[in-house]
Each structure stands twice: as structure tokens, then as C-alpha cells.
């Protein structure tokens, strides 16, 4: 049961990107890239990290 709780982390990217009007803006810019694009790109990186964390936390241990 405790292992299943880790899967809730995978809902974070979905929830963060669900409400588009929150991040649908141009400013602030980062190296000329509008906020809309770098917010989504940041979530790509964070999602990869979350997938790694969930995988390591839920994998079967070798005996």
C-alpha cells in the first residue's frame, strides 16, 4: 500500500499544466524565451526527475 502512494507524485505535472491561463503569458522572459515556453520545458525536466524518483521508490528489491 505504501508503494502506491509514490504514484501520486506523477499527478503533479498533469495538475501543474492543466490550468493554462496561469502560465499563458510572455513575461517574465528568461534569455529571451517567454514564460509560457520555459514553464513547460521546466516541467519536462521535473517530470523526468519525478519518474526516476517513483521508479526507485517502487521497484522490487533483488533478493
PyMOL Python script that loads the backbone (N, CA, C, O; Angstrom):
from pymol import cmd

cmd.read_pdbstr("""\
ATOM      1  N   UNK A   1       0.818  -1.196   0.000  1.00  0.00           N
ATOM      2  CA  UNK A   1       0.000   0.000   0.000  1.00  0.00           C
ATOM      3  C   UNK A   1       0.861   1.260   0.000  1.00  0.00           C
ATOM      4  O   UNK A   1       0.545   2.230  -0.689  1.00  0.00           O
ATOM      5  N   UNK A   2       1.935   1.250   0.761  1.00  0.00           N
ATOM      6  CA  UNK A   2       2.807   2.426   0.826  1.00  0.00           C
ATOM      7  C   UNK A   2       3.465   2.696  -0.519  1.00  0.00           C
ATOM      8  O   UNK A   2       3.774   3.838  -0.860  1.00  0.00           O
ATOM      9  N   UNK A   3       3.673   1.628  -1.273  1.00  0.00           N
ATOM     10  CA  UNK A   3       4.290   1.787  -2.583  1.00  0.00           C
ATOM     11  C   UNK A   3       3.388   2.564  -3.535  1.00  0.00           C
ATOM     12  O   UNK A   3       3.873   3.331  -4.367  1.00  0.00           O
ATOM     13  N   UNK A   4       2.102   2.370  -3.414  1.00  0.00           N
ATOM     14  CA  UNK A   4       1.159   3.058  -4.297  1.00  0.00           C
ATOM     15  C   UNK A   4       1.120   4.558  -4.045  1.00  0.00           C
ATOM     16  O   UNK A   4       0.799   5.325  -4.953  1.00  0.00           O
ATOM     17  N   UNK A   5       1.435   4.979  -2.856  1.00  0.00           N
ATOM     18  CA  UNK A   5       1.409   6.411  -2.530  1.00  0.00           C
ATOM     19  C   UNK A   5       2.415   7.192  -3.376  1.00  0.00           C
ATOM     20  O   UNK A   5       2.193   8.366  -3.675  1.00  0.00           O
ATOM     21  N   UNK A   6       3.494   6.564  -3.755  1.00  0.00           N
ATOM     22  CA  UNK A   6       4.502   7.233  -4.584  1.00  0.00           C
ATOM     23  C   UNK A   6       3.946   7.629  -5.945  1.00  0.00           C
ATOM     24  O   UNK A   6       4.399   8.609  -6.535  1.00  0.00           O
ATOM     25  N   UNK A   7       2.993   6.895  -6.438  1.00  0.00           N
ATOM     26  CA  UNK A   7       2.435   7.188  -7.762  1.00  0.00           C
ATOM     27  C   UNK A   7       1.686   8.516  -7.809  1.00  0.00           C
ATOM     28  O   UNK A   7       1.477   9.067  -8.890  1.00  0.00           O
ATOM     29  N   UNK A   8       1.286   9.029  -6.666  1.00  0.00           N
ATOM     30  CA  UNK A   8       0.616  10.332  -6.636  1.00  0.00           C
ATOM     31  C   UNK A   8       1.546  11.452  -7.085  1.00  0.00           C
ATOM     32  O   UNK A   8       1.077  12.499  -7.533  1.00  0.00           O
ATOM     33  N   UNK A   9       2.854  11.249  -6.971  1.00  0.00           N
ATOM     34  CA  UNK A   9       3.805  12.255  -7.470  1.00  0.00           C
ATOM     35  C   UNK A   9       3.658  12.465  -8.975  1.00  0.00           C
ATOM     36  O   UNK A   9       3.936  13.552  -9.483  1.00  0.00           O
ATOM     37  N   UNK A  10       3.228  11.441  -9.677  1.00  0.00           N
ATOM     38  CA  UNK A  10       3.095  11.546 -11.126  1.00  0.00           C
ATOM     39  C   UNK A  10       1.912  12.414 -11.541  1.00  0.00           C
ATOM     40  O   UNK A  10       1.793  12.770 -12.713  1.00  0.00           O
ATOM     41  N   UNK A  11       1.056  12.753 -10.619  1.00  0.00           N
ATOM     42  CA  UNK A  11      -0.071  13.640 -10.914  1.00  0.00           C
ATOM     43  C   UNK A  11       0.350  15.107 -10.903  1.00  0.00           C
ATOM     44  O   UNK A  11      -0.347  15.947 -11.472  1.00  0.00           O
ATOM     45  N   UNK A  12       1.468  15.429 -10.271  1.00  0.00           N
ATOM     46  CA  UNK A  12       1.909  16.824 -10.176  1.00  0.00           C
ATOM     47  C   UNK A  12       2.091  17.505 -11.528  1.00  0.00           C
ATOM     48  O   UNK A  12       1.575  18.608 -11.709  1.00  0.00           O
ATOM     49  N   UNK A  13       2.800  16.906 -12.486  1.00  0.00           N
ATOM     50  CA  UNK A  13       2.940  17.582 -13.786  1.00  0.00           C
ATOM     51  C   UNK A  13       1.599  17.803 -14.475  1.00  0.00           C
ATOM     52  O   UNK A  13       1.373  18.850 -15.082  1.00  0.00           O
ATOM     53  N   UNK A  14       0.730  16.836 -14.382  1.00  0.00           N
ATOM     54  CA  UNK A  14      -0.591  16.966 -15.001  1.00  0.00           C
ATOM     55  C   UNK A  14      -1.360  18.131 -14.389  1.00  0.00           C
ATOM     56  O   UNK A  14      -1.951  18.938 -15.107  1.00  0.00           O
ATOM     57  N   UNK A  15      -1.350  18.215 -13.075  1.00  0.00           N
ATOM     58  CA  UNK A  15      -2.069  19.284 -12.379  1.00  0.00           C
ATOM     59  C   UNK A  15      -1.443  20.642 -12.682  1.00  0.00           C
ATOM     60  O   UNK A  15      -2.156  21.622 -12.897  1.00  0.00           O
ATOM     61  N   UNK A  16      -0.114  20.702 -12.698  1.00  0.00           N
ATOM     62  CA  UNK A  16       0.581  21.973 -12.928  1.00  0.00           C
ATOM     63  C   UNK A  16       0.349  22.517 -14.336  1.00  0.00           C
ATOM     64  O   UNK A  16       0.343  23.732 -14.534  1.00  0.00           O
ATOM     65  N   UNK A  17       0.160  21.642 -15.302  1.00  0.00           N
ATOM     66  CA  UNK A  17      -0.024  22.078 -16.687  1.00  0.00           C
ATOM     67  C   UNK A  17      -1.489  22.117 -17.113  1.00  0.00           C
ATOM     68  O   UNK A  17      -1.796  22.498 -18.243  1.00  0.00           O
ATOM     69  N   UNK A  18      -2.381  21.732 -16.232  1.00  0.00           N
ATOM     70  CA  UNK A  18      -3.795  21.664 -16.573  1.00  0.00           C
ATOM     71  C   UNK A  18      -4.434  23.035 -16.748  1.00  0.00           C
ATOM     72  O   UNK A  18      -5.238  23.221 -17.662  1.00  0.00           O
ATOM     73  N   UNK A  19      -4.102  23.983 -15.908  1.00  0.00           N
ATOM     74  CA  UNK A  19      -4.717  25.311 -15.938  1.00  0.00           C
ATOM     75  C   UNK A  19      -3.835  26.272 -16.745  1.00  0.00           C
ATOM     76  O   UNK A  19      -3.018  27.001 -16.182  1.00  0.00           O
ATOM     77  N   UNK A  20      -4.006  26.262 -18.039  1.00  0.00           N
ATOM     78  CA  UNK A  20      -3.159  27.035 -18.952  1.00  0.00           C
ATOM     79  C   UNK A  20      -3.171  28.541 -18.683  1.00  0.00           C
ATOM     80  O   UNK A  20      -2.111  29.157 -18.790  1.00  0.00           O
ATOM     81  N   UNK A  21      -4.292  29.171 -18.342  1.00  0.00           N
ATOM     82  CA  UNK A  21      -4.254  30.627 -18.116  1.00  0.00           C
ATOM     83  C   UNK A  21      -3.277  31.076 -17.026  1.00  0.00           C
ATOM     84  O   UNK A  21      -2.876  32.240 -17.003  1.00  0.00           O
ATOM     85  N   UNK A  22      -2.893  30.180 -16.137  1.00  0.00           N
ATOM     86  CA  UNK A  22      -1.924  30.542 -15.096  1.00  0.00           C
ATOM     87  C   UNK A  22      -0.558  30.857 -15.709  1.00  0.00           C
ATOM     88  O   UNK A  22       0.113  31.789 -15.267  1.00  0.00           O
ATOM     89  N   UNK A  23      -0.148  30.106 -16.704  1.00  0.00           N
ATOM     90  CA  UNK A  23       1.186  30.312 -17.286  1.00  0.00           C
ATOM     91  C   UNK A  23       1.141  30.791 -18.737  1.00  0.00           C
ATOM     92  O   UNK A  23       2.176  30.800 -19.402  1.00  0.00           O
ATOM     93  N   UNK A  24      -0.004  31.181 -19.237  1.00  0.00           N
ATOM     94  CA  UNK A  24      -0.135  31.678 -20.603  1.00  0.00           C
ATOM     95  C   UNK A  24       0.162  33.178 -20.642  1.00  0.00           C
ATOM     96  O   UNK A  24      -0.743  34.003 -20.772  1.00  0.00           O
ATOM     97  N   UNK A  25       1.437  33.507 -20.529  1.00  0.00           N
ATOM     98  CA  UNK A  25       1.871  34.901 -20.574  1.00  0.00           C
ATOM     99  C   UNK A  25       3.285  34.958 -21.139  1.00  0.00           C
ATOM    100  O   UNK A  25       3.969  33.940 -21.239  1.00  0.00           O
ATOM    101  N   UNK A  26       3.702  36.137 -21.497  1.00  0.00           N
ATOM    102  CA  UNK A  26       5.016  36.306 -22.114  1.00  0.00           C
ATOM    103  C   UNK A  26       6.075  36.639 -21.069  1.00  0.00           C
ATOM    104  O   UNK A  26       7.166  36.069 -21.080  1.00  0.00           O
ATOM    105  N   UNK A  27       5.757  37.553 -20.176  1.00  0.00           N
ATOM    106  CA  UNK A  27       6.737  37.965 -19.159  1.00  0.00           C
ATOM    107  C   UNK A  27       6.545  37.154 -17.896  1.00  0.00           C
ATOM    108  O   UNK A  27       5.405  36.807 -17.588  1.00  0.00           O
ATOM    109  N   UNK A  28       7.572  36.834 -17.155  1.00  0.00           N
ATOM    110  CA  UNK A  28       8.964  37.211 -17.336  1.00  0.00           C
ATOM    111  C   UNK A  28       9.655  36.359 -18.408  1.00  0.00           C
ATOM    112  O   UNK A  28       9.284  35.211 -18.654  1.00  0.00           O
ATOM    113  N   UNK A  29      10.631  36.939 -19.009  1.00  0.00           N
ATOM    114  CA  UNK A  29      11.425  36.231 -20.011  1.00  0.00           C
ATOM    115  C   UNK A  29      12.710  35.727 -19.371  1.00  0.00           C
ATOM    116  O   UNK A  29      13.216  36.311 -18.412  1.00  0.00           O
ATOM    117  N   UNK A  30      13.223  34.643 -19.912  1.00  0.00           N
ATOM    118  CA  UNK A  30      14.492  34.094 -19.448  1.00  0.00           C
ATOM    119  C   UNK A  30      15.331  33.830 -20.687  1.00  0.00           C
ATOM    120  O   UNK A  30      15.025  32.933 -21.472  1.00  0.00           O
ATOM    121  N   UNK A  31      16.384  34.608 -20.860  1.00  0.00           N
ATOM    122  CA  UNK A  31      17.227  34.561 -22.065  1.00  0.00           C
ATOM    123  C   UNK A  31      16.401  34.745 -23.336  1.00  0.00           C
ATOM    124  O   UNK A  31      16.673  34.112 -24.356  1.00  0.00           O
ATOM    125  N   UNK A  32      15.401  35.605 -23.270  1.00  0.00           N
ATOM    126  CA  UNK A  32      14.565  35.896 -24.420  1.00  0.00           C
ATOM    127  C   UNK A  32      13.447  34.899 -24.666  1.00  0.00           C
ATOM    128  O   UNK A  32      12.656  35.072 -25.593  1.00  0.00           O
ATOM    129  N   UNK A  33      13.372  33.852 -23.842  1.00  0.00           N
ATOM    130  CA  UNK A  33      12.333  32.835 -24.010  1.00  0.00           C
ATOM    131  C   UNK A  33      11.133  33.223 -23.146  1.00  0.00           C
ATOM    132  O   UNK A  33      11.290  33.433 -21.943  1.00  0.00           O
ATOM    133  N   UNK A  34       9.946  33.321 -23.732  1.00  0.00           N
ATOM    134  CA  UNK A  34       8.759  33.684 -22.951  1.00  0.00           C
ATOM    135  C   UNK A  34       8.449  32.664 -21.852  1.00  0.00           C
ATOM    136  O   UNK A  34       8.790  31.486 -21.958  1.00  0.00           O
ATOM    137  N   UNK A  35       7.804  33.144 -20.812  1.00  0.00           N
ATOM    138  CA  UNK A  35       7.451  32.322 -19.651  1.00  0.00           C
ATOM    139  C   UNK A  35       6.691  31.061 -20.054  1.00  0.00           C
ATOM    140  O   UNK A  35       6.938  29.989 -19.503  1.00  0.00           O
ATOM    141  N   UNK A  36       5.776  31.180 -21.003  1.00  0.00           N
ATOM    142  CA  UNK A  36       4.961  30.042 -21.436  1.00  0.00           C
ATOM    143  C   UNK A  36       5.830  28.846 -21.827  1.00  0.00           C
ATOM    144  O   UNK A  36       5.534  27.712 -21.451  1.00  0.00           O
ATOM    145  N   UNK A  37       6.894  29.099 -22.577  1.00  0.00           N
ATOM    146  CA  UNK A  37       7.738  28.007 -23.060  1.00  0.00           C
ATOM    147  C   UNK A  37       8.652  27.458 -21.982  1.00  0.00           C
ATOM    148  O   UNK A  37       8.786  26.241 -21.857  1.00  0.00           O
ATOM    149  N   UNK A  38       9.294  28.334 -21.190  1.00  0.00           N
ATOM    150  CA  UNK A  38      10.220  27.769 -20.215  1.00  0.00           C
ATOM    151  C   UNK A  38       9.500  27.131 -19.048  1.00  0.00           C
ATOM    152  O   UNK A  38      10.075  26.264 -18.390  1.00  0.00           O
ATOM    153  N   UNK A  39       8.267  27.520 -18.758  1.00  0.00           N
ATOM    154  CA  UNK A  39       7.478  26.844 -17.725  1.00  0.00           C
ATOM    155  C   UNK A  39       7.198  25.399 -18.147  1.00  0.00           C
ATOM    156  O   UNK A  39       7.348  24.474 -17.350  1.00  0.00           O
ATOM    157  N   UNK A  40       6.792  25.215 -19.404  1.00  0.00           N
ATOM    158  CA  UNK A  40       6.520  23.867 -19.898  1.00  0.00           C
ATOM    159  C   UNK A  40       7.798  23.042 -19.981  1.00  0.00           C
ATOM    160  O   UNK A  40       7.792  21.860 -19.638  1.00  0.00           O
ATOM    161  N   UNK A  41       8.881  23.642 -20.427  1.00  0.00           N
ATOM    162  CA  UNK A  41      10.147  22.923 -20.510  1.00  0.00           C
ATOM    163  C   UNK A  41      10.657  22.537 -19.128  1.00  0.00           C
ATOM    164  O   UNK A  41      11.225  21.459 -18.954  1.00  0.00           O
ATOM    165  N   UNK A  42      10.462  23.402 -18.156  1.00  0.00           N
ATOM    166  CA  UNK A  42      10.861  23.075 -16.783  1.00  0.00           C
ATOM    167  C   UNK A  42      10.088  21.856 -16.282  1.00  0.00           C
ATOM    168  O   UNK A  42      10.640  21.021 -15.565  1.00  0.00           O
ATOM    169  N   UNK A  43       8.830  21.757 -16.652  1.00  0.00           N
ATOM    170  CA  UNK A  43       8.042  20.598 -16.228  1.00  0.00           C
ATOM    171  C   UNK A  43       8.462  19.325 -16.944  1.00  0.00           C
ATOM    172  O   UNK A  43       8.277  18.236 -16.400  1.00  0.00           O
ATOM    173  N   UNK A  44       9.013  19.422 -18.131  1.00  0.00           N
ATOM    174  CA  UNK A  44       9.549  18.232 -18.802  1.00  0.00           C
ATOM    175  C   UNK A  44      10.705  17.668 -17.979  1.00  0.00           C
ATOM    176  O   UNK A  44      10.785  16.461 -17.752  1.00  0.00           O
ATOM    177  N   UNK A  45      11.594  18.548 -17.538  1.00  0.00           N
ATOM    178  CA  UNK A  45      12.743  18.123 -16.728  1.00  0.00           C
ATOM    179  C   UNK A  45      12.274  17.599 -15.369  1.00  0.00           C
ATOM    180  O   UNK A  45      12.735  16.554 -14.910  1.00  0.00           O
ATOM    181  N   UNK A  46      11.358  18.327 -14.729  1.00  0.00           N
ATOM    182  CA  UNK A  46      10.846  17.888 -13.428  1.00  0.00           C
ATOM    183  C   UNK A  46      10.101  16.556 -13.522  1.00  0.00           C
ATOM    184  O   UNK A  46      10.188  15.730 -12.613  1.00  0.00           O
ATOM    185  N   UNK A  47       9.379  16.349 -14.601  1.00  0.00           N
ATOM    186  CA  UNK A  47       8.662  15.087 -14.781  1.00  0.00           C
ATOM    187  C   UNK A  47       9.638  13.925 -14.919  1.00  0.00           C
ATOM    188  O   UNK A  47       9.398  12.846 -14.377  1.00  0.00           O
ATOM    189  N   UNK A  48      10.726  14.133 -15.632  1.00  0.00           N
ATOM    190  CA  UNK A  48      11.744  13.087 -15.745  1.00  0.00           C
ATOM    191  C   UNK A  48      12.320  12.757 -14.369  1.00  0.00           C
ATOM    192  O   UNK A  48      12.531  11.589 -14.043  1.00  0.00           O
ATOM    193  N   UNK A  49      12.572  13.783 -13.571  1.00  0.00           N
ATOM    194  CA  UNK A  49      13.085  13.558 -12.217  1.00  0.00           C
ATOM    195  C   UNK A  49      12.054  12.820 -11.359  1.00  0.00           C
ATOM    196  O   UNK A  49      12.405  11.906 -10.614  1.00  0.00           O
ATOM    197  N   UNK A  50      10.801  13.211 -11.464  1.00  0.00           N
ATOM    198  CA  UNK A  50       9.749  12.540 -10.692  1.00  0.00           C
ATOM    199  C   UNK A  50       9.591  11.081 -11.111  1.00  0.00           C
ATOM    200  O   UNK A  50       9.382  10.212 -10.265  1.00  0.00           O
ATOM    201  N   UNK A  51       9.689  10.811 -12.399  1.00  0.00           N
ATOM    202  CA  UNK A  51       9.609   9.424 -12.866  1.00  0.00           C
ATOM    203  C   UNK A  51      10.746   8.584 -12.290  1.00  0.00           C
ATOM    204  O   UNK A  51      10.540   7.436 -11.896  1.00  0.00           O
ATOM    205  N   UNK A  52      11.938   9.158 -12.242  1.00  0.00           N
ATOM    206  CA  UNK A  52      13.072   8.452 -11.652  1.00  0.00           C
ATOM    207  C   UNK A  52      12.871   8.183 -10.172  1.00  0.00           C
ATOM    208  O   UNK A  52      13.183   7.095  -9.686  1.00  0.00           O
ATOM    209  N   UNK A  53      12.353   9.166  -9.457  1.00  0.00           N
ATOM    210  CA  UNK A  53      12.100   9.000  -8.024  1.00  0.00           C
ATOM    211  C   UNK A  53      11.053   7.918  -7.782  1.00  0.00           C
ATOM    212  O   UNK A  53      11.234   7.054  -6.924  1.00  0.00           O
ATOM    213  N   UNK A  54       9.971   7.965  -8.531  1.00  0.00           N
ATOM    214  CA  UNK A  54       8.907   6.967  -8.366  1.00  0.00           C
ATOM    215  C   UNK A  54       9.418   5.578  -8.737  1.00  0.00           C
ATOM    216  O   UNK A  54       9.092   4.598  -8.066  1.00  0.00           O
ATOM    217  N   UNK A  55      10.201   5.489  -9.782  1.00  0.00           N
ATOM    218  CA  UNK A  55      10.753   4.189 -10.171  1.00  0.00           C
ATOM    219  C   UNK A  55      11.632   3.616  -9.064  1.00  0.00           C
ATOM    220  O   UNK A  55      11.488   2.451  -8.692  1.00  0.00           O
ATOM    221  N   UNK A  56      12.537   4.429  -8.543  1.00  0.00           N
ATOM    222  CA  UNK A  56      13.439   3.941  -7.499  1.00  0.00           C
ATOM    223  C   UNK A  56      12.688   3.582  -6.217  1.00  0.00           C
ATOM    224  O   UNK A  56      13.071   2.648  -5.513  1.00  0.00           O
ATOM    225  N   UNK A  57      11.641   4.308  -5.920  1.00  0.00           N
ATOM    226  CA  UNK A  57      10.892   4.056  -4.690  1.00  0.00           C
ATOM    227  C   UNK A  57       9.970   2.845  -4.797  1.00  0.00           C
ATOM    228  O   UNK A  57       9.620   2.252  -3.777  1.00  0.00           O
ATOM    229  N   UNK A  58       9.573   2.468  -6.005  1.00  0.00           N
ATOM    230  CA  UNK A  58       8.578   1.398  -6.146  1.00  0.00           C
ATOM    231  C   UNK A  58       9.122   0.120  -6.766  1.00  0.00           C
ATOM    232  O   UNK A  58       8.387  -0.860  -6.890  1.00  0.00           O
ATOM    233  N   UNK A  59      10.365   0.105  -7.150  1.00  0.00           N
ATOM    234  CA  UNK A  59      10.876  -1.106  -7.798  1.00  0.00           C
ATOM    235  C   UNK A  59      11.018  -2.236  -6.780  1.00  0.00           C
ATOM    236  O   UNK A  59      11.161  -2.007  -5.579  1.00  0.00           O
ATOM    237  N   UNK A  60      10.976  -3.423  -7.286  1.00  0.00           N
ATOM    238  CA  UNK A  60      11.149  -4.609  -6.445  1.00  0.00           C
ATOM    239  C   UNK A  60      12.628  -4.753  -6.115  1.00  0.00           C
ATOM    240  O   UNK A  60      13.487  -4.636  -6.989  1.00  0.00           O
ATOM    241  N   UNK A  61      12.901  -4.998  -4.889  1.00  0.00           N
ATOM    242  CA  UNK A  61      14.291  -5.182  -4.461  1.00  0.00           C
ATOM    243  C   UNK A  61      14.761  -6.600  -4.829  1.00  0.00           C
ATOM    244  O   UNK A  61      14.012  -7.565  -4.679  1.00  0.00           O
ATOM    245  N   UNK A  62      15.997  -6.713  -5.306  1.00  0.00           N
ATOM    246  CA  UNK A  62      16.569  -8.025  -5.620  1.00  0.00           C
ATOM    247  C   UNK A  62      16.874  -8.752  -4.310  1.00  0.00           C
ATOM    248  O   UNK A  62      17.353  -8.150  -3.349  1.00  0.00           O
ATOM    249  N   UNK A  63      16.594 -10.037  -4.290  1.00  0.00           N
ATOM    250  CA  UNK A  63      16.808 -10.792  -3.042  1.00  0.00           C
ATOM    251  C   UNK A  63      18.054 -11.582  -3.098  1.00  0.00           C
ATOM    252  O   UNK A  63      18.390 -12.275  -2.138  1.00  0.00           O
TER     253      UNK A  63
END
""", "prot")
cmd.dss("prot")
cmd.show_as("cartoon", "prot")
cmd.util.cbc("prot")
cmd.orient("prot")
